[in-house]
Amino acid sequence: MSDLKELVVRYLAIWNEADPERREQAVAELWAEDGTYTDPLADVSGRAGIAAVVAAAREQFPGFAFRLAGEVDTNHHIARFRWELVPDGGGDAPVVGFDVAVADADGRLKSVYGFLDRVPSV
């Protein structure tokens, strides 16, 4: 189970990686080749699609970082966790979400299903 918790920590680190090359390398190491990512704003498969979604989020929220909001709950090869998107200098999180991550037999991410609990008003 601790392997899944570490997988979640590495997953969030990808969302916080500013360097595009290091981020793409981290996606390649962490995700299965046919991995999928689904949330209310995206539904992609493959490492390139996943890296593109992360890059778009980083562009939309410069100066913010993703962090865990509580413990990672694990069950066999599945983890669920809450996260927050917070300003680098601290403060309230304009975006809060809940993700479910599924690992494959090799210990890589197979799928992540994201839910947005709080988003900025338009």
BELBELZI-V227864 format. One line per field, one symbol per residue. phi: phi as a letter, one per 30 degrees, with the letter a starting at -180 (. if undefined). A space follows every 10 residues. Layout:
phi->???
This chain:
phi->.dddddeddd dddddcddde dddddddddc cdecebbbbd cbbbbidddd dddddddddd bdibbdbdbj dccbahcbbb acbbccdedj kdddbbbbbb ccccddicdc abccbccbbd dd
